[in-house]
Amino acid sequence: MIYKDISGELVLKDKDAAANQLSIKTAKSDVLVNGAMMNLMSYLDGSGNLGMIASVESQNFDLNEFL
């Protein structure tokens, strides 16, 4: 998948992250995220589960792009 038009703030601390107005677009989707993601780094490397307290907004979202 190709990500484009990425903007906003993503703060990484240890294995966690916080997103502030993080906007990401793909060919078929757009996503705006605000909130906290616990254990993000372990989730990305396949060794843990992702915990998330956030709002996620989208005008167009194709779930198949993210599976």
HUHUMO-V817224 format. One record per pair of residues at least 12 apart in sequence whose C-alpha atoms are under 8 Angstrom apart, sorted by the first residue. I is the first residue (numbers start at 1). J is the second residue. Records with the same first field share a line. If there is no record, write none. Layout:
I: J, J
This chain:
1: 26, 65
2: 26, 27
3: 24, 25, 26, 27
4: 24, 25, 26
5: 23, 24, 25
6: 22, 23, 24, 25
7: 21, 22, 23, 24
8: 20, 21, 22, 23
9: 21, 22
10: 22
15: 38, 39, 40, 41, 42
16: 36, 37, 38, 39, 40, 41
17: 36, 37, 38, 39, 40
18: 34, 35, 36, 37
19: 33, 34, 35, 36, 37
20: 33, 34, 35
21: 33, 34
22: 34
28: 60, 61, 62, 65
29: 58, 59, 60, 61, 62
30: 58, 59, 60, 61
31: 56, 57, 58, 59, 60, 61
32: 56, 57, 58
33: 54, 55, 56, 57
34: 54, 55, 56
35: 52, 53, 54, 55
36: 52, 53, 54
37: 50, 51, 52, 53, 54
38: 50, 51, 52
39: 51
